[in-house]
Amino acid sequence: MRKLILLAFIIVASITMVKSQDNSSATSSDKLYIGIKAGINYSNVYDVNGNQFAADAKFGFAGGAFLSIPIVKYLGLQPEVLFSQKGFTATGSILGLDYTFTRTTNFIDIPLLIALKPIPWITILAGPQYSYLLKQTDVFTNAILSSTQEQEFNNNNIRKNTMCFLGGIDFNYHSLVLGTRAGWDIQNNNGDGTSSNPQYKNVWYQGTLGLRF
């Protein structure tokens, strides 16, 4: 994980140095921007296999940094590094007792997005995303039991590295960026098919407010 982040930083830094040489004379769609943003995820799960519960969406935090790299006038790249909370809430029944279950998963998300810029104030984005699972928090409550369990995922059955797909639109107004995204996992959460945890793929909608420099 550290090697991947270091490699990404070296590549981005190299591109930044090259592009910054003629950034001062470029138009807004040609400029290289560095930015920060923060907002919320509204996440749920899909493709749940063999689990008898009804999943509902939950809110979580999303925030980090991005780099807007022009290639030609209307086309560019936008890599990002985000801390992103996903998960779901669920209800069901065990031995005739109703329960509620909330799962919160903390990820480092690294999207690499193609940026289409038809006009200066709109950027259309789409591309793959790599997600690394940091931690999971489960809260289970029924009539006789309430417990919280946090773990760092030494369990090999749980997938830490997940490939995803992401798309959205950024609305640009001077240095402000209003970002909207929709994303979903390509791979499910269990690594080798033997995990007793619920098997699912994350799906989420994201809204952020950012500043670009």
Secondary structure, 3 states (H helix, E strand, C coil): CHHHHHHHHHHHHHHHHHHHCCHHHCCCCCCCEEEEEEEEEEEEEEEEECCCCEEECEEEEEEEEEEEEEEECCEEEEEEEEEEEEEEEEEEEECCEEEEEEEEEEEEEEEEEEEEEEECCEEEEEEEEEEEEEEEEEEEEECCCEEEEEECCCCCCECCEEEEEEEEEEEEECCEEEEEEEEEECCCCECCCCCCCCEEEEEEEEEEEEEEC
